[in-house]
Amino acid sequence: MAVLLLVLLLALILFGVGFVFKALWWVAIAVFVIWLLGFLFRAADGDGRRRWYRW
């Protein structure tokens, strides 16, 4: 019985880790898209300084 509970607990932990990694991939993609849009809009300002960062 204890082995079955350990296997179920391991499966639950691995499922949770997999879900978190998938969610982090979506967050990373969203951040990249926002950064890319900021980069493109910043380059279109035409203020003479072509910086890809804000500081």
N, CA, C and O atoms as CSV, one atom per row, in Angstrom:
chain,resi,resn,atom,element,x,y,z
A,1,MET,N,N,0.823,-1.197,0.000
A,1,MET,CA,C,0.000,0.000,0.000
A,1,MET,C,C,0.869,1.265,0.000
A,1,MET,O,O,0.567,2.234,-0.696
A,2,ALA,N,N,1.941,1.243,0.781
A,2,ALA,CA,C,2.828,2.410,0.860
A,2,ALA,C,C,3.519,2.648,-0.479
A,2,ALA,O,O,3.729,3.792,-0.881
A,3,VAL,N,N,3.873,1.557,-1.169
A,3,VAL,CA,C,4.532,1.699,-2.470
A,3,VAL,C,C,3.576,2.345,-3.471
A,3,VAL,O,O,3.981,3.193,-4.266
A,4,LEU,N,N,2.322,1.947,-3.430
A,4,LEU,CA,C,1.323,2.529,-4.324
A,4,LEU,C,C,1.149,4.021,-4.043
A,4,LEU,O,O,1.040,4.820,-4.974
A,5,LEU,N,N,1.123,4.392,-2.783
A,5,LEU,CA,C,1.013,5.811,-2.434
A,5,LEU,C,C,2.245,6.591,-2.882
A,5,LEU,O,O,2.122,7.723,-3.349
A,6,LEU,N,N,3.424,6.004,-2.745
A,6,LEU,CA,C,4.644,6.662,-3.206
A,6,LEU,C,C,4.642,6.841,-4.721
A,6,LEU,O,O,5.052,7.888,-5.223
A,7,VAL,N,N,4.188,5.842,-5.441
A,7,VAL,CA,C,4.114,5.940,-6.903
A,7,VAL,C,C,3.105,7.008,-7.306
A,7,VAL,O,O,3.372,7.789,-8.219
A,8,LEU,N,N,1.957,7.057,-6.646
A,8,LEU,CA,C,0.961,8.079,-6.947
A,8,LEU,C,C,1.486,9.476,-6.605
A,8,LEU,O,O,1.247,10.433,-7.342
A,9,LEU,N,N,2.199,9.584,-5.485
A,9,LEU,CA,C,2.788,10.862,-5.109
A,9,LEU,C,C,3.838,11.301,-6.124
A,9,LEU,O,O,3.892,12.475,-6.490
A,10,LEU,N,N,4.660,10.380,-6.575
A,10,LEU,CA,C,5.664,10.693,-7.596
A,10,LEU,C,C,4.998,11.124,-8.903
A,10,LEU,O,O,5.447,12.077,-9.541
A,11,ALA,N,N,3.944,10.437,-9.299
A,11,ALA,CA,C,3.227,10.816,-10.514
A,11,ALA,C,C,2.621,12.206,-10.372
A,11,ALA,O,O,2.649,12.990,-11.320
A,12,LEU,N,N,2.080,12.517,-9.210
A,12,LEU,CA,C,1.493,13.838,-8.976
A,12,LEU,C,C,2.567,14.922,-9.027
A,12,LEU,O,O,2.348,15.987,-9.604
A,13,ILE,N,N,3.720,14.657,-8.428
A,13,ILE,CA,C,4.814,15.632,-8.446
A,13,ILE,C,C,5.313,15.849,-9.872
A,13,ILE,O,O,5.521,16.989,-10.290
A,14,LEU,N,N,5.504,14.777,-10.613
A,14,LEU,CA,C,5.977,14.908,-11.992
A,14,LEU,C,C,4.956,15.625,-12.866
A,14,LEU,O,O,5.331,16.415,-13.732
A,15,PHE,N,N,3.671,15.360,-12.652
A,15,PHE,CA,C,2.629,16.075,-13.400
A,15,PHE,C,C,2.670,17.562,-13.079
A,15,PHE,O,O,2.558,18.399,-13.974
A,16,GLY,N,N,2.831,17.890,-11.793
A,16,GLY,CA,C,2.904,19.296,-11.388
A,16,GLY,C,C,4.110,19.994,-11.986
A,16,GLY,O,O,4.001,21.126,-12.455
A,17,VAL,N,N,5.257,19.335,-11.975
A,17,VAL,CA,C,6.468,19.917,-12.555
A,17,VAL,C,C,6.287,20.128,-14.058
A,17,VAL,O,O,6.686,21.159,-14.599
A,18,GLY,N,N,5.695,19.164,-14.714
A,18,GLY,CA,C,5.453,19.300,-16.150
A,18,GLY,C,C,4.512,20.461,-16.451
A,18,GLY,O,O,4.721,21.201,-17.412
A,19,PHE,N,N,3.483,20.617,-15.633
A,19,PHE,CA,C,2.546,21.719,-15.827
A,19,PHE,C,C,3.230,23.061,-15.612
A,19,PHE,O,O,3.009,24.004,-16.371
A,20,VAL,N,N,4.068,23.148,-14.567
A,20,VAL,CA,C,4.772,24.402,-14.281
A,20,VAL,C,C,5.717,24.747,-15.419
A,20,VAL,O,O,5.783,25.904,-15.834
A,21,PHE,N,N,6.455,23.759,-15.932
A,21,PHE,CA,C,7.375,24.036,-17.041
A,21,PHE,C,C,6.622,24.487,-18.284
A,21,PHE,O,O,7.087,25.376,-18.996
A,22,LYS,N,N,5.467,23.888,-18.555
A,22,LYS,CA,C,4.678,24.303,-19.716
A,22,LYS,C,C,4.163,25.730,-19.517
A,22,LYS,O,O,4.174,26.533,-20.450
A,23,ALA,N,N,3.717,26.040,-18.309
A,23,ALA,CA,C,3.250,27.396,-18.021
A,23,ALA,C,C,4.394,28.395,-18.143
A,23,ALA,O,O,4.198,29.501,-18.647
A,24,LEU,N,N,5.583,28.018,-17.686
A,24,LEU,CA,C,6.739,28.916,-17.802
A,24,LEU,C,C,7.131,29.145,-19.256
A,24,LEU,O,O,7.589,30.232,-19.607
A,25,TRP,N,N,6.956,28.134,-20.105
A,25,TRP,CA,C,7.216,28.340,-21.539
A,25,TRP,C,C,6.276,29.395,-22.106
A,25,TRP,O,O,6.704,30.254,-22.878
A,26,TRP,N,N,4.996,29.341,-21.731
A,26,TRP,CA,C,4.040,30.338,-22.227
A,26,TRP,C,C,4.369,31.728,-21.705
A,26,TRP,O,O,4.234,32.713,-22.431
A,27,VAL,N,N,4.801,31.814,-20.449
A,27,VAL,CA,C,5.201,33.109,-19.891
A,27,VAL,C,C,6.426,33.638,-20.631
A,27,VAL,O,O,6.492,34.825,-20.950
A,28,ALA,N,N,7.394,32.768,-20.906
A,28,ALA,CA,C,8.594,33.179,-21.625
A,28,ALA,C,C,8.257,33.663,-23.033
A,28,ALA,O,O,8.840,34.639,-23.506
A,29,ILE,N,N,7.338,33.002,-23.698
A,29,ILE,CA,C,6.932,33.421,-25.042
A,29,ILE,C,C,6.239,34.785,-24.985
A,29,ILE,O,O,6.485,35.643,-25.833
A,30,ALA,N,N,5.377,34.984,-23.993
A,30,ALA,CA,C,4.682,36.272,-23.859
A,30,ALA,C,C,5.675,37.400,-23.583
A,30,ALA,O,O,5.564,38.478,-24.167
A,31,VAL,N,N,6.644,37.162,-22.699
A,31,VAL,CA,C,7.654,38.186,-22.401
A,31,VAL,C,C,8.477,38.495,-23.640
A,31,VAL,O,O,8.784,39.659,-23.900
A,32,PHE,N,N,8.839,37.481,-24.407
A,32,PHE,CA,C,9.615,37.692,-25.626
A,32,PHE,C,C,8.828,38.528,-26.643
A,32,PHE,O,O,9.389,39.418,-27.281
A,33,VAL,N,N,7.548,38.245,-26.791
A,33,VAL,CA,C,6.722,39.005,-27.739
A,33,VAL,C,C,6.610,40.465,-27.289
A,33,VAL,O,O,6.698,41.378,-28.110
A,34,ILE,N,N,6.416,40.682,-25.987
A,34,ILE,CA,C,6.328,42.056,-25.481
A,34,ILE,C,C,7.652,42.783,-25.687
A,34,ILE,O,O,7.666,43.951,-26.076
A,35,TRP,N,N,8.771,42.092,-25.426
A,35,TRP,CA,C,10.090,42.694,-25.635
A,35,TRP,C,C,10.300,43.026,-27.108
A,35,TRP,O,O,10.814,44.095,-27.439
A,36,LEU,N,N,9.905,42.119,-27.987
A,36,LEU,CA,C,10.079,42.335,-29.423
A,36,LEU,C,C,9.235,43.518,-29.890
A,36,LEU,O,O,9.711,44.332,-30.682
A,37,LEU,N,N,8.005,43.627,-29.422
A,37,LEU,CA,C,7.166,44.770,-29.786
A,37,LEU,C,C,7.768,46.077,-29.274
A,37,LEU,O,O,7.775,47.081,-29.987
A,38,GLY,N,N,8.270,46.066,-28.042
A,38,GLY,CA,C,8.927,47.256,-27.503
A,38,GLY,C,C,10.158,47.627,-28.308
A,38,GLY,O,O,10.415,48.808,-28.542
A,39,PHE,N,N,10.919,46.631,-28.732
A,39,PHE,CA,C,12.101,46.864,-29.557
A,39,PHE,C,C,11.710,47.498,-30.891
A,39,PHE,O,O,12.351,48.446,-31.344
A,40,LEU,N,N,10.663,46.975,-31.512
A,40,LEU,CA,C,10.245,47.501,-32.816
A,40,LEU,C,C,9.676,48.908,-32.694
A,40,LEU,O,O,9.986,49.769,-33.517
A,41,PHE,N,N,8.854,49.157,-31.689
A,41,PHE,CA,C,8.286,50.492,-31.512
A,41,PHE,C,C,9.349,51.494,-31.106
A,41,PHE,O,O,9.283,52.658,-31.500
A,42,ARG,N,N,10.329,51.060,-30.322
A,42,ARG,CA,C,11.406,51.949,-29.902
A,42,ARG,C,C,12.270,52.330,-31.108
A,42,ARG,O,O,12.707,53.475,-31.219
A,43,ALA,N,N,12.515,51.383,-32.004
A,43,ALA,CA,C,13.316,51.660,-33.193
A,43,ALA,C,C,12.568,52.583,-34.149
A,43,ALA,O,O,13.190,53.303,-34.929
A,44,ALA,N,N,11.248,52.567,-34.093
A,44,ALA,CA,C,10.446,53.393,-34.992
A,44,ALA,C,C,10.300,54.825,-34.481
A,44,ALA,O,O,9.756,55.673,-35.188
A,45,ASP,N,N,10.778,55.111,-33.261
A,45,ASP,CA,C,10.665,56.470,-32.734
A,45,ASP,C,C,11.457,57.459,-33.570
A,45,ASP,O,O,11.000,58.577,-33.812
A,46,GLY,N,N,12.629,57.060,-34.008
A,46,GLY,CA,C,13.438,57.935,-34.845
A,46,GLY,C,C,14.055,59.093,-34.095
A,46,GLY,O,O,14.213,60.174,-34.661
A,47,ASP,N,N,14.410,58.896,-32.827
A,47,ASP,CA,C,14.974,59.990,-32.048
A,47,ASP,C,C,16.491,60.086,-32.218
A,47,ASP,O,O,17.142,60.858,-31.515
A,48,GLY,N,N,17.053,59.318,-33.134
A,48,GLY,CA,C,18.481,59.387,-33.392
A,48,GLY,C,C,19.291,58.395,-32.586
A,48,GLY,O,O,20.412,58.061,-32.968
A,49,ARG,N,N,18.753,57.922,-31.489
A,49,ARG,CA,C,19.457,56.937,-30.671
A,49,ARG,C,C,18.777,55.590,-30.843
A,49,ARG,O,O,17.618,55.421,-30.466
A,50,ARG,N,N,19.478,54.657,-31.398
A,50,ARG,CA,C,18.906,53.338,-31.631
A,50,ARG,C,C,19.324,52.391,-30.520
A,50,ARG,O,O,20.222,51.570,-30.708
A,51,ARG,N,N,18.679,52.499,-29.359
A,51,ARG,CA,C,18.966,51.612,-28.253
A,51,ARG,C,C,17.861,50.588,-28.123
A,51,ARG,O,O,16.691,50.908,-28.335
A,52,TRP,N,N,18.215,49.361,-27.777
A,52,TRP,CA,C,17.202,48.336,-27.584
A,52,TRP,C,C,16.863,48.196,-26.113
A,52,TRP,O,O,16.039,47.360,-25.745
A,53,TYR,N,N,17.484,48.998,-25.269
A,53,TYR,CA,C,17.205,48.940,-23.842
A,53,TYR,C,C,16.768,50.315,-23.375
A,53,TYR,O,O,16.954,51.296,-24.095
A,54,ARG,N,N,16.195,50.408,-22.191
A,54,ARG,CA,C,15.626,51.657,-21.711
A,54,ARG,C,C,16.554,52.430,-20.788
A,54,ARG,O,O,16.379,53.637,-20.622
A,55,TRP,N,N,17.537,51.769,-20.182
A,55,TRP,CA,C,18.381,52.482,-19.221
A,55,TRP,C,C,19.612,53.067,-19.842
A,55,TRP,O,O,20.414,53.694,-19.149
